[in-house]
Amino acid sequence: MKQNDAAYLDLVLDPIRVCAKYKPKFGQGAKGNGLTLAQFQTLYQSDPFYSWFGLDNPMMYAAHKAAGGMTSVYRQIGIGCEKLFRTAVKDALGLSEADVTWSYTIPLPNGKTRTLYLDGRVPLEKISDKAKRARFHAWMKDSAESIGVDPKVFSTLTGTIFEVRQGYKSKDSKRQNADIANAATAYTKAYFPCAVILSAQIDSDILLRYRAEKWTVVTGIEGANNPLISTYDFMRDVVGYDLDEFFKRNSKILRSEIDTVLKALLAPETK
């Protein structure tokens, strides 16, 4: 699978590289590219209160840039890894782009509809390799049993849908409720919902809640030798792509790119 490394790395790194150009907006509208250091100082110097406190200091700008930029780094790592996960699953299981894409629509109060997208899908019938299909179905069955899905419900399921995150440390109730709604919809559409966390960083209360709501959850733990709980065991033993080894092989490149982005974010002005 090493031959895919260059393309897979681009999927991860292209969103991250955008972070180096991050500029804070300072409440000056949601659109636009943010303020430069000079624009920030002009804004703060024109505000008597901020000016009295010396908040037009370039270090204040750097602090804002770093704080917002760090959030952006986490977000973009998640976006890149979502693309990597979906592509690796597609390639390893011989699926098409349409096969691994899943969405559904919900009605809005104004009579219109909204389309919601999840991060990946595996329809069992589209896996042409019988051994791979049987392996994936067996994982689904074992996972469903582990979280208490009734066998009669499981018998109706035609595949799995995925929500991919780099980590999940926030207790954002809005996000949790949306994910739980996604799971309920997945079951009505005959899909088994699986949350894939790339890091080991997930709040224990959230993990318990999701499993109680019949999400199966795999996290970025190593050495578990259990594809029911480990993202990397699942990818290697069920999907057939060693994602763990991909990250290890390319860690030097990944670390270098992040180092470049962080240096840009911590400088008062991006050149």
C-alpha positions in Angstrom: 0.0 0.0 0.0 3.0 2.3 0.1 2.4 3.3 -3.5 -0.6 5.3 -2.3 1.4 7.3 0.3 1.9 10.4 -1.8 -1.7 10.7 -2.8 -2.9 9.9 0.7 -0.5 12.4 2.3 -1.9 15.2 0.0 -5.4 14.4 1.3 -4.2 15.0 4.9 -1.8 17.8 4.3 -3.6 20.1 1.9 -6.3 21.2 4.4 -3.6 21.6 7.2 -1.4 23.9 5.0 -4.3 26.4 4.8 -4.0 27.0 8.5 -0.7 28.8 8.1 -2.6 31.7 6.4 -5.1 32.0 9.2 -5.8 35.6 10.3 -8.2 36.5 13.2 -11.4 38.5 12.3 -11.8 40.3 15.6 -15.6 40.4 15.2 -15.3 42.2 11.8 -17.8 39.9 10.0 -17.8 36.2 9.3 -16.6 36.6 5.7 -13.3 37.8 4.5 -9.7 36.7 5.1 -9.3 38.3 8.6 -7.2 41.2 9.6 -3.5 41.8 9.1 -1.4 43.0 12.0 -1.6 46.6 10.6 -5.4 46.4 10.3 -5.7 45.0 13.8 -3.6 47.9 15.3 -5.6 50.5 13.4 -8.8 48.9 14.7 -7.6 48.7 18.3 -5.9 52.1 18.3 -9.2 53.7 17.2 -11.0 52.2 20.2 -10.1 54.4 23.2 -10.7 51.7 25.8 -8.5 49.1 24.1 -5.9 51.7 23.4 -5.7 52.8 27.0 -4.8 49.2 28.0 -2.3 48.8 25.1 -4.2 46.0 23.5 -3.0 47.1 20.1 0.3 45.3 21.1 1.5 42.9 18.3 1.7 40.2 20.9 -2.0 40.4 21.5 -2.5 39.9 17.7 -0.2 36.9 17.8 -2.1 35.5 20.7 -5.4 35.8 18.9 -3.9 34.3 15.7 -2.4 31.4 17.6 -5.6 30.7 19.5 -7.8 30.7 16.5 -5.2 29.0 14.4 -4.8 26.1 16.8 -8.5 25.4 16.6 -8.2 25.5 12.8 -5.3 23.1 12.9 -7.4 20.5 14.8 -10.3 21.1 12.5 -8.2 20.8 9.3 -6.5 17.6 10.6 -10.0 16.2 11.1 -11.0 17.2 7.6 -7.9 15.7 6.0 -8.2 12.5 7.9 -11.8 12.2 7.0 -10.8 12.3 3.3 -8.0 9.9 3.9 -10.2 7.4 5.7 -12.9 7.5 3.0 -10.3 7.1 0.3 -8.5 4.2 2.0 -11.8 2.4 2.6 -12.8 2.9 -1.0 -9.5 1.6 -2.4 -9.1 -1.3 0.0 -12.6 -2.6 -0.5 -12.8 -1.9 -4.2 -15.7 0.6 -3.9 -16.6 3.7 -6.0 -16.8 7.3 -4.8 -20.6 7.0 -4.9 -20.5 3.8 -2.8 -18.5 5.5 0.0 -20.6 8.7 0.0 -23.8 8.9 2.1 -26.3 11.7 2.9 -29.9 12.2 3.8 -32.4 15.0 3.8 -34.5 16.5 6.6 -37.5 18.8 6.3 -37.2 22.4 7.5 -39.9 24.6 9.1 -40.0 26.8 6.0 -40.9 23.9 3.8 -37.5 23.4 2.3 -35.1 20.5 3.0 -31.6 20.3 4.2 -29.1 17.6 3.2 -26.8 16.2 5.9 -23.6 14.3 4.9 -21.8 11.7 6.9 -18.1 10.9 6.4 -18.2 7.5 4.7 -20.2 4.4 3.8 -19.7 0.8 3.1 -22.6 -0.9 1.4 -22.0 -4.7 1.8 -23.5 -5.6 -1.6 -20.9 -3.4 -3.3 -17.9 -5.3 -1.9 -17.2 -7.6 -4.8 -14.6 -9.7 -3.0 -16.6 -12.3 -1.1 -13.9 -12.8 1.6 -13.7 -9.1 2.3 -17.5 -8.8 2.3 -17.8 -11.7 4.8 -15.1 -10.2 7.0 -16.8 -6.8 7.1 -20.2 -8.4 7.8 -18.7 -10.4 10.7 -17.2 -7.2 12.2 -20.6 -5.5 11.9 -22.3 -8.5 13.6 -19.8 -8.6 16.5 -19.9 -4.8 16.9 -23.7 -4.8 17.0 -23.8 -7.5 19.6 -21.3 -5.7 21.7 -23.5 -2.6 22.0 -26.8 -4.5 22.4 -28.4 -4.2 18.9 -31.3 -6.6 18.7 -30.5 -9.4 16.2 -33.8 -8.8 14.4 -32.7 -5.1 13.8 -29.2 -6.2 12.7 -30.7 -8.6 10.2 -32.1 -5.6 8.3 -28.8 -3.7 8.0 -27.2 -3.5 4.6 -23.9 -1.8 5.5 -22.2 0.8 7.7 -22.0 4.5 7.7 -19.1 6.4 9.4 -18.5 9.7 11.2 -14.8 10.4 11.4 -13.2 12.7 14.0 -9.5 13.4 14.8 -10.5 13.5 18.5 -13.6 14.2 20.6 -12.8 16.1 23.8 -15.6 18.6 23.6 -18.9 18.1 25.5 -20.7 20.0 22.8 -24.3 18.9 23.4 -25.5 20.2 20.0 -22.9 18.0 18.3 -23.8 15.0 20.4 -27.5 15.4 19.7 -26.8 15.7 16.0 -24.8 12.5 16.0 -27.4 10.7 17.9 -30.0 11.8 15.3 -27.7 10.6 12.6 -27.5 7.2 14.2 -31.3 7.0 14.5 -31.6 7.9 10.8 -28.9 5.4 9.8 -30.9 2.6 11.4 -34.1 3.7 9.5 -32.0 3.6 6.3 -30.7 0.1 7.2 -27.2 1.2 8.0 -25.1 0.5 11.1 -23.5 3.7 12.5 -19.8 3.8 13.4 -17.9 6.7 14.9 -14.2 6.5 14.0 -11.9 8.5 16.3 -8.3 8.8 15.0 -6.7 9.7 18.3 -7.2 8.2 21.7 -8.7 11.6 22.8 -12.4 11.1 23.5 -14.3 12.0 26.7 -15.3 8.9 28.5 -18.8 10.1 29.2 -19.3 10.8 25.4 -18.0 7.3 24.6 -20.5 5.7 27.0 -23.3 7.8 25.7 -22.7 7.1 22.0 -22.5 3.3 22.7 -25.7 3.5 24.7 -27.3 5.2 21.7 -26.2 2.3 19.5 -23.2 3.9 17.8 -20.3 1.5 17.6 -17.2 3.6 18.4 -13.6 2.8 17.5 -10.8 5.0 18.9 -7.1 5.5 18.2 -5.7 3.1 20.7 -2.8 0.9 19.8 -2.0 -2.7 20.9 -5.6 -3.6 21.6 -5.8 -6.3 19.0 -9.5 -5.7 18.9 -11.2 -4.2 15.8 -14.4 -3.6 17.8 -12.7 -0.8 19.8 -9.5 0.2 18.0 -9.6 2.3 14.8 -6.2 0.9 13.7 -7.1 -2.7 14.3 -10.4 -2.1 12.4 -8.6 -0.6 9.5 -5.9 -3.3 9.3 -8.0 -6.4 10.1 -11.4 -5.5 8.6 -10.9 -2.9 5.9 -7.5 -4.3 4.9 -5.4 -1.1 5.0 -2.8 -0.5 7.7 -3.5 3.1 8.6 -1.3 2.9 11.7 1.7 2.1 9.5 0.9 4.8 7.1 1.1 7.4 9.9 4.3 5.9 11.3 5.9 5.8 7.8 5.1 9.4 7.2 5.3 10.9 10.7 8.5 12.9 9.8 6.7 14.6 7.0 3.5 15.2 9.0 5.6 16.6 11.9 7.5 18.9 9.6 4.3 20.3 8.0 2.7 20.9 11.4 5.9 22.6 12.6 5.8 25.0 9.6 2.2 25.8 10.3 2.7 26.4 14.0 5.7 28.7 13.4 3.5 30.8 11.0 0.7 30.9 13.5 2.9 32.0 16.4 4.5 34.8 14.5 2.8 38.2 14.9 2.5 38.5 11.1 2.3 35.9 8.3 4.6 36.8 5.5 
